[in-house]
């Protein structure tokens, strides 16, 4: 029985993941859904303003992602949130639509380039948020580097532009297991910088299932001390 269990673990560890697997909690890599591919992703995020305090904020995102072509996909999110007040209820928060397009096959260009665009409609605000990302990536053996250059435009009673970034590196220990680190942040309209950094781990026990975990620690006085994110992906 023990030998069979060990053999099963070795086989699962060597299987490539076919879903739109993520190695990071916040940084997007150079990949899109294959044509006709369909994924369900569940994102859960908790925030602690100070290490000694309980979590005061929680966000749940449900995402359905579809591959229009091998280079172009579309995703639809429903976002739920709770906090930061003690009496705040768990409520529907926003709807998001995202699309990604990659310009070549992985490794064809010196730097892989992917374009990302997202529209967000918050429920309780008379506003629309537009977000664009330039996703730049490079594989160096079993290590992947990814850089996201982010611009967010909030359109409401006032117009705000918020620049941001995300940078990560991950090592493919075996195809099913990646370990790495990332940092991300933004400059808000009041000129304050919010930034975090921490480790990220991704495990794909089968070609149709993967899970990624990230824990981040605040890098500036304006950042929450701790946040954690867990993402579960299922290929339909």
N, C-alpha and C positions, 0 to 999 in steps of 0.2 A: 504493500500500500504506500509506504514511504517513497519507494523508488518511482512509482507511478505518479505521485504528487510532484516530486522533483522534476521528472520528465515533462509533465504538463506545464510547470512554471517555466522551464527552459524554452519549450515550444512557443508559449504565449509571448515570452520576452523577445523572441526573434521575429515575430510577425510584424510586418509594416502596418501602420495605421492608415486607413484609406479616408477616414472622415476629415473634416477641416480641423485638424488637431491644432491646439495652441500650446506653445511651450511657455508662455508668459501670461501673467494676469492682466496686463495693460498694454504691452507692446505687441503690435501686429507684425506678423512675419510675411514673407513673400509666398503667398499661396492663395488660391481661390478654390471654390468647390468645382469638382469635375462636372461636365455637362450632364444634366439630368440628375445630379446628386442632390440629396435632401438630408439636412441635418436638423436636429433639435438640440439647442444648447440652453443650459440653465446656469445663470450667473448669480452668486450670492456674495454680498459684500457687507462687512461689519466695520464700524469705525469707533475708536476709543480716543477721545481728546487727550486724556492723560493715562499713563500706564496703570495707575492705581484705581482708576474708575472703571465702572462697567461700560459695556458698549452702549452708545447713545444714538447711533444711527445704523439703519439696516436698509439695504436695497436688494430687490430681487428682480432679475431680468429674465424673461422667457423669449427666446429667439428661434425663429424658423428661417433657415438659409437654403437657397436653391441655386444650382449652377445653370445659368442660361447658356453659356458656352464653357469650354475648358479655361477660358481666360477672363470670364465676366460672370459675376454672381450678384444676387440680390438677397437682402435679409430684412425681416420684419420683427420688431421687438415690441413687447408690452412690458412696461416698467412699473414696479410697485415699490413703495418706500414707507419707512417708519422712522420717527425721530425728527430732531433730537430731544424734544420735550418729553417728560415722563408720561404725559397724558395723550400724546400723539398716537393716533390709530394707524394701523397698517392699511394703506390706501393705494388706489391706482394713481400713478404719478405722471406718466408720459407715454407717448407712442413714438417709435423711432423707425425710420426706413434707411437702410444702408446699402450702398453698392460699391463693389471693388472691381478694378480692371488691372490686369498685369500685362505688360507689353511684350514679353518674350518668355521663352522657357527658362527654367531655373539654370543659372550658370552661363547662359548665352552671352550676356553682357558683363562687362567688368564689375558693374554694380547692378543688381536686380532692382527694378523700379516698378512700383505698384501705386496706382491712384485710388484714393478712397474718398467717398463723399457720403454725408449723412444729414438727414433732416430730422429734427426733434420738435414735437409739439407738446409742450407741458400742458397738463390738464388745468391747473389753477392759475395760469398766467396768460395774459393776452399778448403772447409773444411766440416767435418761432426761432429756433436755433439752427444755424447751418454750420457744419463742420467739415473741413477738408484736411486730408492727410497725404503727405508724400512719404511713402514707405520705401526705405532703401535697405537692402540686405546683401549679405555676402557670406558664402560658405567657405570655411577654411578647414578642410578635412572634416572631422566630426563636430566642429564648433561652428555655430551660426551666429552672426552679428546682425542686429536689426536696429534701425534708427527711424523714428517717426517724427516728422516735422508737422506740427499741428497748428491750424488756424481756426478759431471758433468765432462766429459772428452772431450776436444776439440781437434780434430785430423785435422791438416792442415800442413802448413809449420813448425809450432811449435806445440808441444803437451803441453796442459795445463790441470791440474786437479783443479777443483774448488769445494770445499766442501760447503755445505749449510744446512740449517735447516728450519723447519716451525713447529710452535706449536700453537694449538688452543683449545679453550673450548667453547662449545655452550650449551644453555639451551633450552629444548623443552617446551615452554610455553603452547602450544597446538600442536597437530601433524602438523598443517599447518604453524606454526610460530615458528622460532628459532631465538634466539638472543645470541650473544657471542662476542668473541674477539680473535685475533690471532696476532702472530709476526712471521716474517720470515726474512731471510737474507743469505748472502754468504760471503766467504773470497776470494777475487779475486787474480789473479796471482801476482799482485804487493803488496800483503799482506794487502791491505786495506779491511776494513769491511764495508759492505753495509747492513743496517737493517732497518726495519720498524715495526710499531705496530699500531693497531687500532681496531675499532669495526666492526662486521659483522652481517648482518641481512638476514634471508632467509624466503621467503613466498611462499607457494604452494597453490594457490586458487583452484586447482583441481588436481586429480591424474595424469594428463597429462601435467601439466604446473607448473614451479617454477621459481623464480627469486631470485638472491642473490646479495647483495651489500656490498662492503668493502671500507673503507677509511683508508689509512695508513699514518703515520707521521714518518719522518726520525728520526732515533735514533743516527746516527753518522754524523760527519762532511762530510763524503763522500757520504751520502745518499741524494736523492732529498727530499725536505721538505714535499711534499705531493704527493700521488698518489691515484687514485680511480679506482675501477673495478666493472663492472656490468656484471653478467652472467645470461643468459636466457636459460632455458632448456625446450624442447618440446618432449614429448614421442610420437613416431610415431605409 
